[in-house]
Amino acid sequence: MKQFSMTKAIIQFILFLFTLAVLIPLLNILALSLSEPSRVDELSGLGVIPKGFSLINFEIIMSNPFIVRSIVNSVFITIVGTCLNLFLTAITAYVLARTEFVGKRLVLVVLIAVMVFEPSMITEYLLMKDLHLLNSYAAVILYKAINVYYLFILMRFFQEVPNSILEAAKIDGAGHFRIFTTIVLPLSKPALATLALFYGVYHWNEYFRATIYLTDPNKWPFQVVLRQFVVTQDNTTLLKGVEGMTPELLASLDFGSLQSATIVVAVIPMLLLYPLILKYFTKGTMDGGVKE
């Protein structure tokens, strides 16, 4: 018992160190964004306590019409893309997991081949061009509308639904559509929530293909704009169109803390999403569904 307790304590200590390694840089970025621009230099190293308190960085960001438009674009792409991903993945997983049809084995082989051998970027670009999807939101929404790896995860979860429940529904006259919508989906909320989180994070953080397929800056998602500010140091766009930008205010700003505030704005939506998803990670989802 003593040896087990020591092992558990060591594991918890290691996990605590890993947590600090992730949390401290995030808190440092938050402290930079909330510090007064004139006192940012006092925040040395990985300090997590803001020097003073000021929301000027966030006021500038949210008063920039270009940034606000990019945030709206990201929200639209994330919501529409995630809903489409879940719908297509769920119906495909149900057909492959709970029905039999001619050529099913061949379809599974093709899906595995697609998962292992992904098409090249040139092939993707030519396909988007032939479909006339360049410079449209559909180009970044439809890419990987079904992630094959997530598809197999959901198939496995659908296969765990007790057959006795489905048989009882069929006896009552339920068809595949009713079984899928009223039985399989409600019992698969944890799996669907997990995939929604994965798909949502992917769409929110996507910038590489957006830079290739979206040529109109007004259609750029927020991550593309964030990359401009943080990586390419394009501070002129960050301040362009901001009302009340006087030379005195411009001189008092600290662009490092302004970039940190931009990063915080990019992280907040995902942080708000996690609590909504975690409530579905409950044990015993199917307990009581069937009495043996």
C-alpha positions in Angstrom: 0.0 0.0 0.0 2.9 2.3 0.9 4.6 1.6 -2.4 1.5 2.2 -4.4 1.0 5.6 -2.6 4.5 6.6 -3.4 4.2 5.7 -7.1 0.9 7.6 -7.3 2.5 10.7 -5.6 5.4 10.6 -8.1 3.1 10.3 -11.1 1.0 13.2 -9.7 4.1 15.3 -9.2 5.3 14.7 -12.8 1.8 15.6 -14.2 1.9 18.7 -12.0 5.2 19.7 -13.6 3.9 19.1 -17.1 0.8 21.2 -16.2 3.0 24.1 -15.0 5.1 23.8 -18.2 1.9 24.4 -20.2 0.1 26.8 -17.9 2.9 29.3 -17.1 3.6 30.5 -20.7 -0.2 31.0 -21.1 -0.4 33.0 -17.9 2.6 35.0 -19.0 0.9 35.9 -22.3 -2.2 36.9 -20.4 -0.1 39.0 -18.0 1.5 40.8 -20.9 -1.8 41.5 -22.5 -3.3 43.0 -19.3 -0.2 45.0 -18.2 0.0 48.7 -18.7 2.0 49.4 -21.9 4.5 51.6 -20.0 5.2 48.9 -17.5 5.6 45.9 -19.7 9.4 46.0 -19.4 9.0 45.3 -15.7 7.5 41.9 -16.5 10.6 39.9 -16.9 11.0 36.3 -17.8 7.8 34.2 -17.4 6.1 36.4 -14.9 2.4 35.7 -14.5 1.3 38.8 -12.5 0.4 41.8 -14.7 2.2 45.1 -14.0 -0.7 47.4 -13.5 -3.9 46.8 -15.3 -5.0 48.0 -18.7 -7.5 46.8 -21.3 -6.1 49.1 -24.0 -4.7 46.2 -26.0 -8.1 44.5 -26.2 -9.9 47.8 -26.9 -7.6 48.3 -29.9 -8.0 44.8 -31.2 -11.8 44.8 -30.9 -12.1 48.3 -32.5 -10.2 47.1 -35.6 -12.9 46.2 -38.2 -10.4 43.9 -40.0 -9.9 41.8 -36.9 -13.6 41.7 -36.0 -14.4 40.6 -39.5 -11.8 37.8 -39.3 -13.2 36.6 -36.0 -16.6 36.4 -37.5 -15.2 34.5 -40.4 -13.5 32.0 -38.0 -16.7 31.5 -36.0 -18.7 30.9 -39.2 -16.1 28.5 -40.6 -15.9 26.6 -37.3 -19.6 26.3 -36.6 -20.6 25.3 -40.2 -17.6 23.1 -40.7 -18.0 21.3 -37.4 -21.7 20.7 -37.9 -21.1 19.4 -41.5 -18.2 17.2 -40.2 -20.4 15.6 -37.5 -23.3 15.1 -39.8 -21.4 13.4 -42.6 -19.2 11.4 -40.2 -22.1 10.2 -38.1 -24.3 9.0 -41.0 -21.3 7.3 -42.7 -20.3 5.6 -39.5 -23.8 4.3 -38.9 -24.1 2.9 -42.4 -20.7 1.2 -42.1 -21.2 -0.1 -38.6 -24.8 -1.1 -38.5 -25.8 -2.1 -42.0 -24.7 -4.6 -44.6 -24.4 -3.8 -48.3 -22.6 -5.1 -51.3 -19.0 -3.7 -51.5 -18.8 -2.8 -47.9 -15.3 -4.4 -47.5 -14.1 -2.5 -50.5 -15.3 0.8 -49.1 -13.4 0.1 -45.9 -10.3 -0.7 -47.8 -10.6 2.5 -49.8 -11.1 4.6 -46.6 -8.0 3.0 -45.0 -6.0 3.8 -48.2 -7.2 7.4 -48.1 -6.2 7.7 -44.4 -2.7 6.3 -45.1 -2.0 7.9 -48.4 -3.3 11.5 -48.3 -3.4 13.4 -51.6 -0.8 16.1 -52.2 -1.3 19.8 -51.8 -1.1 20.3 -55.6 -3.8 17.7 -56.2 -6.0 19.4 -53.6 -5.5 22.8 -55.1 -6.3 21.6 -58.7 -9.4 19.9 -57.4 -10.6 23.1 -55.7 -9.8 25.0 -58.8 -11.8 22.6 -61.0 -14.7 22.8 -58.6 -14.6 26.6 -58.7 -14.2 26.8 -54.9 -11.1 29.0 -54.7 -11.6 32.2 -52.7 -14.8 30.7 -51.1 -15.5 29.5 -47.5 -16.4 26.1 -49.0 -12.8 25.5 -49.8 -11.8 25.4 -46.2 -15.0 24.0 -44.8 -15.3 21.0 -47.2 -11.7 19.9 -46.8 -11.7 16.7 -44.8 -15.4 16.8 -44.4 -15.0 13.3 -43.1 -11.8 12.5 -41.1 -11.3 8.8 -41.7 -9.6 8.3 -38.3 -12.5 9.9 -36.5 -14.9 7.9 -38.7 -13.4 4.6 -37.4 -13.6 5.9 -33.8 -17.3 6.7 -34.2 -17.9 3.4 -36.0 -16.4 1.5 -33.0 -18.7 3.5 -30.6 -21.8 2.8 -32.7 -20.9 -0.9 -32.6 -20.9 -0.8 -28.8 -24.6 0.1 -28.8 -26.4 -3.0 -27.4 -28.1 -5.0 -30.2 -31.0 -5.7 -27.9 -32.0 -2.0 -28.0 -31.9 -1.9 -31.8 -33.8 -5.1 -32.1 -36.5 -3.8 -29.8 -36.8 -0.7 -31.9 -37.1 -2.7 -35.1 -39.8 -4.9 -33.5 -41.7 -1.6 -32.7 -41.5 -0.7 -36.4 -38.6 1.8 -36.3 -36.5 2.1 -39.5 -32.9 3.0 -39.9 -33.5 6.7 -39.8 -35.5 6.6 -36.6 -33.0 4.2 -35.0 -30.2 6.5 -36.0 -31.7 9.7 -34.7 -33.6 8.6 -31.6 -31.4 5.8 -30.3 -27.8 5.7 -31.7 -27.1 9.4 -31.6 -28.4 10.1 -28.1 -26.4 7.1 -26.7 -23.3 8.4 -28.5 -23.2 11.9 -27.1 -19.7 11.4 -25.5 -18.3 10.3 -28.8 -20.0 13.0 -30.8 -18.9 15.6 -28.2 -15.3 14.4 -28.5 -15.4 14.6 -32.3 -17.0 18.0 -32.1 -14.1 19.2 -30.0 -11.5 17.7 -32.4 -13.2 19.1 -35.5 -13.9 22.5 -33.9 -10.3 23.0 -32.8 -9.1 22.0 -36.2 -11.3 24.5 -38.0 -10.6 27.3 -35.5 -6.8 26.8 -35.8 -6.7 26.3 -39.5 -4.6 28.9 -41.4 -2.4 27.1 -43.9 -5.1 26.1 -46.4 -6.9 29.4 -45.8 -3.8 31.3 -47.0 -3.8 29.2 -50.1 -7.5 29.0 -51.0 -8.7 32.4 -49.7 -7.2 35.3 -51.7 -9.6 38.0 -50.4 -8.3 39.4 -47.1 -11.9 40.1 -46.0 -12.5 36.3 -46.0 -9.5 35.4 -43.9 -10.1 33.6 -40.7 -8.6 35.0 -37.5 -5.7 32.6 -37.4 -4.4 34.0 -40.7 -4.5 37.5 -39.3 -2.9 36.3 -36.0 0.0 34.8 -38.0 0.5 38.1 -39.7 0.8 40.0 -36.5 2.8 37.4 -34.5 5.0 35.8 -37.1 5.5 38.4 -39.8 5.4 41.3 -37.4 2.8 43.2 -39.5 1.8 45.8 -36.9 0.5 48.3 -39.5 -2.5 46.1 -40.3 -3.2 45.6 -36.6 -3.7 49.4 -36.1 -5.3 50.1 -39.5 -8.8 51.4 -39.3 -8.7 51.8 -35.5 -10.6 54.9 -34.4 -9.0 57.4 -32.1 -5.4 56.3 -32.9 -3.5 59.4 -32.0 0.3 59.7 -32.3 0.5 59.9 -28.5 -1.4 56.7 -28.1 0.6 55.0 -30.8 3.8 55.9 -29.1 2.6 54.6 -25.7 1.7 51.2 -27.1 3.9 48.1 -26.6 3.5 45.9 -29.6 4.7 42.8 -27.7 1.8 43.0 -25.3 -0.6 43.9 -28.2 0.4 40.7 -30.0 -0.1 38.8 -26.7 -3.6 40.2 -26.5 -4.3 38.9 -30.0 -3.2 35.5 -28.9 -5.5 35.6 -25.9 -8.4 36.5 -28.1 -7.6 33.5 -30.3 -7.4 31.1 -27.3 -10.5 32.2 -25.4 -13.2 30.6 -27.7 -11.6 27.2 -27.3 -11.3 27.6 -23.5 -15.0 28.4 -23.4 -15.8 25.4 -25.5 -14.1 22.8 -23.2 -16.5 23.2 -20.3 -19.5 22.7 -22.6 -17.9 19.5 -24.0 -16.7 18.0 -20.8 -20.2 17.6 -19.3 -20.8 14.8 -21.9 -17.8 12.8 -20.7 -19.9 10.9 -18.2 -19.7 7.3 -17.2 -22.4 4.8 -17.5 -24.1 6.5 -20.5 -25.9 3.2 -21.4 -26.5 2.0 -17.9 -30.1 1.0 -17.5 -30.7 1.0 -21.2 -31.1 -2.8 -21.2 -32.0 -5.2 -18.5 -30.4 -8.5 -19.0 
